[in-house]
């Protein structure tokens, strides 16, 4: 059993969302779109979107698991097909193109299923010319976020801000190279980094919990829009 040496900083993802929102106060009531990476990032994105009075949606970005070792990954794929590979991991595990293609196709299939569940017939948020905040529950290797950033860049936003409660020291410089700004409440510098260690209560959010977040945002955000229209 792995020993946890990190004192929790956040009670839960919902608490992390509230704390992260305070770091993003300058974006309140601006032309901002909050895009959360499911599943864990959605619970955090809800608090951020509500605090900033921002549009709220998802961008699906998933790890490409290593063959026979699915807890590890060698890159990430997004819902529009954007793919980023960790070339060091590809070389370390001597992965050939056939293995890479197979793993990527498996992830794309899973993404399509999840996209249908979460998006339904709702179109993606319009981000052209806007500030986009991409939210996740943490950065470990950084590749899932990097794929999300590259995907959104194709849609011509004004700027892309990556915002997470916690990030590893290894991931931060990688993501900073491709995002306009990276905001993290906490940075982890230990030899072993696990996002879960920074949360007191950690679980894998269900699809139902993700859908409930969007339902809550719709119920709580719509009155704000209507009241603004009456002023």
Secondary structure, DSSP 8 states (H G I E B T S, - for coil): -----S--SBSSHHHHHHHHHHHTGGGTTSSEEEEE-TTHHHHHHHHHHHHHT-EEEE--EEEEEETTEEEEEEEEEETT--EEE-HHHHHHTT--HHHHHHHHHHHHHHHHHHHHHHHTT------TTSEEEEEES-BSSSHHHHHHHHHHHTT--SEEEEEEEEEEHHHHHHHHTTSSEEEEEEEE-SSS--GGGGBSS-----HHHHHHHHHHHHHHHHHHHHHHHH-
